[in-house]
Amino acid sequence: MFQAFVFLREFVLGNNENGLVKENKSGVVSVVGGEKKSLEGVIPGGDKIYYGNGATQSTYIFPAATRAAWKTFIAGQHQEAKPTALLIVDGSQPS
């Protein structure tokens, strides 16, 4: 009950912007309240999904091959971008 009151007071009725994503005039995006650089990148979740009303009544775990494929996919989404082509705008050759 207390958490619901705090949510109502701070975010619905109040003007608490903590966690709000904003873009400044120069286009830089930031999160109000800050971001933790140590958490940058992939933060894995648990392998189990719990089902139940008020208490866990069942648990589902995806097959190992599915979990491995997902981890590979997510890791590939966060690789550093590498240029694949060179665009010459002024006609000069790169040195």
Sine and cosine of phi, psi and omega as CSV:
sin_phi,cos_phi,sin_psi,cos_psi,sin_omega,cos_omega
0.00,0.00,-0.66,0.75,-0.05,-1.00
-0.89,0.45,-0.64,0.77,0.00,-1.00
-0.89,0.46,-0.61,0.79,0.03,-1.00
-0.91,0.42,-0.64,0.77,0.03,-1.00
-0.90,0.44,-0.69,0.72,0.01,-1.00
-0.89,0.45,-0.69,0.72,0.04,-1.00
-0.86,0.51,-0.73,0.68,0.01,-1.00
-0.88,0.48,-0.74,0.67,-0.05,-1.00
-0.91,0.41,-0.71,0.70,-0.12,-0.99
-0.99,0.13,-0.66,0.75,-0.17,-0.98
-0.96,-0.29,-0.59,0.81,-0.03,-1.00
-1.00,0.10,-0.82,0.57,-0.01,-1.00
-1.00,0.05,-0.50,0.87,-0.06,-1.00
-1.00,-0.02,-0.28,-0.96,-0.03,-1.00
-0.76,-0.65,0.58,0.81,0.01,-1.00
-0.95,0.32,0.88,-0.48,-0.04,-1.00
-0.98,-0.19,0.17,0.99,-0.02,-1.00
-0.85,0.53,0.81,-0.59,-0.02,-1.00
1.00,-0.04,-0.10,0.99,0.00,-1.00
-0.95,0.30,0.69,-0.72,0.04,-1.00
-1.00,-0.06,0.82,-0.57,-0.04,-1.00
-0.80,-0.59,0.45,-0.90,0.09,-1.00
-0.86,-0.51,0.80,-0.59,-0.01,-1.00
-0.99,0.10,-0.02,-1.00,-0.09,-1.00
-0.88,0.47,-0.49,0.87,0.00,-1.00
-1.00,0.04,0.05,1.00,0.07,-1.00
1.00,-0.02,0.10,1.00,0.01,-1.00
-0.98,0.17,0.79,-0.61,-0.02,-1.00
-0.99,-0.11,0.70,-0.71,0.03,-1.00
-0.59,-0.81,0.25,-0.97,0.02,-1.00
-0.93,-0.36,0.78,-0.62,0.03,-1.00
-0.91,0.41,0.78,-0.63,-0.05,-1.00
0.98,-0.20,-0.17,0.99,0.10,-1.00
1.00,-0.02,0.24,-0.97,0.06,-1.00
-0.83,-0.56,0.51,-0.86,0.04,-1.00
-1.00,-0.09,0.93,-0.37,0.00,-1.00
-0.89,0.46,-0.44,0.90,0.01,-1.00
-0.93,0.37,-0.32,0.95,0.01,-1.00
-0.99,-0.12,0.07,1.00,-0.03,-1.00
-0.90,0.44,0.62,-0.79,0.00,-1.00
0.96,-0.27,-0.50,-0.86,-0.07,-1.00
-1.00,-0.01,0.81,-0.59,0.09,-1.00
-0.92,-0.38,0.96,-0.28,-0.06,-1.00
-0.95,0.32,0.55,-0.83,0.10,-1.00
-1.00,-0.09,-0.08,-1.00,0.04,-1.00
-0.97,0.22,0.31,-0.95,0.00,-1.00
-1.00,0.06,-0.20,0.98,-0.08,-1.00
-0.97,-0.24,0.56,-0.83,0.15,-0.99
-0.90,-0.44,0.83,-0.56,-0.05,-1.00
-0.98,-0.17,0.71,-0.70,0.04,-1.00
-0.88,-0.47,0.57,-0.82,0.07,-1.00
0.44,-0.90,0.32,-0.95,0.01,-1.00
-0.96,-0.29,0.98,-0.18,-0.01,-1.00
1.00,0.05,-0.48,0.88,0.03,-1.00
-0.52,-0.86,0.39,-0.92,0.00,-1.00
-0.93,0.36,0.85,-0.53,0.04,-1.00
-0.96,-0.30,-0.39,0.92,0.08,-1.00
-0.37,-0.93,0.33,-0.94,-0.02,-1.00
-0.74,-0.68,0.66,-0.75,0.05,-1.00
-0.85,-0.53,0.72,-0.69,0.07,-1.00
-0.84,-0.54,0.83,-0.57,0.05,-1.00
-0.89,0.45,0.47,-0.88,0.03,-1.00
-0.85,0.52,0.47,-0.88,-0.05,-1.00
-0.84,0.54,-0.64,0.77,-0.01,-1.00
-0.90,0.43,-0.61,0.79,0.03,-1.00
-0.91,0.41,-0.70,0.72,0.01,-1.00
-0.90,0.44,-0.65,0.76,0.01,-1.00
-0.91,0.42,-0.68,0.74,0.02,-1.00
-0.90,0.44,-0.64,0.77,0.01,-1.00
-0.91,0.41,-0.69,0.72,0.01,-1.00
-0.88,0.47,-0.63,0.78,0.04,-1.00
-0.91,0.42,-0.69,0.73,0.02,-1.00
-0.88,0.48,-0.76,0.65,-0.03,-1.00
-0.89,0.46,-0.68,0.74,0.01,-1.00
-0.88,0.48,-0.59,0.81,0.03,-1.00
-0.93,0.36,-0.42,0.91,0.01,-1.00
-0.97,0.24,-0.30,0.95,-0.07,-1.00
-0.94,-0.35,0.29,0.96,0.04,-1.00
-0.97,0.26,0.44,-0.90,0.05,-1.00
-0.92,0.39,0.71,-0.71,-0.03,-1.00
-0.92,0.38,0.69,-0.73,0.03,-1.00
-0.88,-0.48,0.73,-0.68,0.00,-1.00
-0.90,0.43,0.65,-0.76,0.01,-1.00
-0.94,-0.35,-0.19,0.98,-0.01,-1.00
-0.49,-0.87,0.37,-0.93,0.04,-1.00
-0.90,-0.43,0.85,-0.53,-0.01,-1.00
-0.98,-0.19,0.86,-0.52,0.03,-1.00
-0.98,-0.22,0.90,-0.44,-0.11,-0.99
-1.00,-0.05,-0.66,0.75,-0.11,-0.99
-0.99,-0.10,0.10,1.00,0.04,-1.00
1.00,0.04,-0.18,0.98,-0.01,-1.00
-0.98,0.19,0.40,-0.91,0.03,-1.00
-1.00,-0.01,0.59,-0.81,0.04,-1.00
-0.93,0.38,0.54,-0.84,-0.01,-1.00
-1.00,-0.03,0.00,0.00,0.00,0.00
